[in-house]
Amino acid sequence: MNPVQDEPERALFAGASRRWVRLVPWVVAFALSVALLPTTIRVLTVDYGLNGSLAAALAIAQTAPLLPAVVRPLYAWYVVFAADVVGAFVLLTVDFPAQRLWPFPPTVIVGYTGLCLALGLRAPRRTLVTVWLATAGANVVLEFFRPSGTGGNGVLLTVLGGVALVLGGALRERYEAQRRLAEQETISEAERGRRTLLEERARIARELHDVVAHHMSVITVQADTAAYRLNGLTPEVREEFTSIAATARESLGEMRRLLGVLRNEETRRGELAPQPGLTRIGQLVEATARAGVPVDFSPCAAQVPEAVGLSAYRIVQEALANVVRHAPGASVRVSVTEGAAAAGAAAEGAAAEGGRRLTVLVVNGPPPEAPLAPLEEGGTGHGLVGMRERVRLAGGTIDAGPLPDGGFRVAAQLPLDRRDFT
């Protein structure tokens, strides 16, 4: 038994979340020490006739280690076990009444049982088995020295100590199993959140590929046809346009290879369709209304960058899907407006740099009946993760959360004047 390896320097229940639970081992150990120390001295001196000084020394060795056993139960067991065995031999030097139990007074059995319980809560199974074998072996040896006519209680100590060790070990293993399960659940939840985030980012990247590919195709066509559309071009200018077209075609090829990594067989077919924008939000609203959700829609006819229009469409799509899923029958207000950024919003990020911005607002009231499932909160759902990623990509801001009346509100601001949109 190696105490350094078997016992970390932590008190029993130190990992408990509640303070009173962490204090329980100290209170119990202190109560046992305070109660058993004078009682043991009295029992050894009065009942067994042992010298007062020797009785006090034995009592201290047998009870004082119970307090530090909260942190180091194995060290405490070394001291108490040795003191109990030595005390049994010391009692052989005095002439105590035959009706007294030997080799251990009752107070020794109480203290040793409590110590075995603390040891079971801390030490591994191998150490517990070794401790019990040492206890049983010591009692077998002591049985050969038992005075005739006296009652022996070594078997009782062995049984009670073994029960305490098994009980403590079972409680410790149960706690460890629960702790590992909680850790695995935490890790799994973090992995699920990370996987969800990566899936949403890949989805956004796949969708934005079509937007960027369109612009790159326009650049390629314009560069290739410049020599035929424009008169009087010098050879150097023609060569420059040819170089631009070649670079654009190479970039398109690289993007297609990258997209092949992001796409899979299940998603490839659906992603070949043109990406939606602001003009398709009305179709979303109509489909939601057909599902039995009353929707008040305020459309926006502004010309916005394709990436912004795509982000706005997906935000409305996810918000309406959440309403249908979590608040069926609730009234919804969808508003998409274009205007200048508010003066006080400049600190919120790039969405409020003093220029134009697109505001997407989806607000639903409480459902007629209690929702079957809670609204997605705290970014744990796929919908809110996708919304936040799209808004972050656009350099905007989003505010999503429940309302006091039981509804839910999603408000996003997307900048329209960012250079990377042009």
C-alpha positions, 0 to 999 in steps of 0.5 A, a space after each residue: 500500500 503506497 499512501 502517496 499513490 493511493 490518496 490525493 491530498 484532498 478532504 473527503 467530499 471536497 468536490 461536493 458543490 454544497 458547503 455543508 456536505 464538504 463540512 460533514 466529514 470534518 464535523 463527524 471526525 471532530 465529534 468522534 475524536 472529542 467523544 472517544 478521547 475522554 471515554 477511552 481514557 476512562 474505560 482504560 483506567 477505570 474498567 481495565 485498571 491501566 495506569 493513567 499516563 499510559 491510558 492517556 497515551 494510548 487513547 490519544 494514539 487511538 482517537 486523535 488520528 481520526 481528525 486528519 483521517 478526513 484528508 489522509 485516512 490511510 496514514 491515520 489507519 497506520 497509526 490507529 491500527 498500530 496503537 490498537 494492537 499495541 494497546 491489546 498487548 499492554 492490557 495483558 500487563 494488567 489484571 483486569 476483570 475477566 468479564 471485560 472484553 479483550 483485545 479491544 475495548 468498545 471505544 476502540 471498535 467504534 473508532 476503528 469502524 469509523 476510520 474504516 468507513 473513511 478509508 473506504 470512501 477514499 482508497 482503491 479496492 486493492 488497498 481496502 482488501 489489504 487493510 481488511 486482511 491485515 485486520 483479520 490477520 492481527 486478530 488471528 494472532 491476538 487470539 493466541 494471546 487471549 487470557 483464559 476466561 475473557 471474552 474475545 471481540 476480535 471477530 466483531 472488529 474484523 466483521 464491522 471493519 469489513 462492513 465499513 470498508 465495503 460500504 465506503 468502497 461501494 459509495 466511493 465507486 458509485 460516486 466515481 461512476 456518477 462523476 464520470 457519467 457527468 463528465 462524459 455527458 458534459 463532453 458529449 454536449 460540448 462535442 454536439 455543440 461543436 459538431 453543430 457549429 461546424 455543420 452550420 459553418 459548412 452549410 453556410 460555406 456551401 451556400 456562399 459558394 454559389 454567391 461568390 461563384 456567380 461574381 467570379 463567373 461574371 469577372 471571367 466573362 467580362 475579362 474574356 469578352 473585353 477584347 471584343 467589346 472594347 475598341 482600341 485596346 493595346 496589346 498590354 491591356 489585352 494581355 492584362 484582361 487575359 491574365 484576369 480571366 485565367 486567374 478567375 477561372 483558376 479560382 473557380 476551379 479551386 472553389 469547386 474542389 473545395 466545395 467537393 470536400 464540403 458537400 456529400 452525396 446526401 446534400 449535393 442534389 439539393 444544393 444545386 438549386 439557386 440560393 434564395 434571397 429577400 424575394 423568396 421570404 414571401 414564399 416562406 411566409 405563405 408556407 407558414 401561413 398554410 401550416 396554420 400560423 397567422 403571419 403578418 409580413 412586412 416585405 422589403 424591396 431593397 437591393 441588397 448583396 446576395 450574401 446578405 439576402 441569403 442570410 436574411 432568408 435563412 434567419 427568417 426560415 429558422 425563426 418561422 420553423 421554431 415557431 411552428 415547432 415550439 409555439 404552434 398556432 401563435 401569431 407571428 410578425 415578420 419584418 424586413 426593413 432597410 435603413 440607416 444604422 442607429 447612432 447608439 448602435 455603433 458600439 455593437 459592431 460592424 453592423 452599425 458603422 454609421 451606414 445602411 443596414 438591413 433589419 430582420 425582425 421575427 416576433 411571435 406571441 405565446 402559443 394558444 396552448 402550452 408548447 410541447 417543447 421549450 424554445 431554443 435558448 442559450 445557443 444549444 439548438 441548431 436554429 439559433 447556432 445557424 442564425 448567429 453564425 450567419 450574422 457573425 459572418 455578415 458582421 452584424 448583430 443578433 438578439 434572440 430570446 424569450 419575451 415576458 408574455 411567453 413569446 419569442 423574439 429574433 432581431 438581426 441587423 446586417 450591414 449593407 455597406 461592408 466592402 467585402 460584400 462588393 
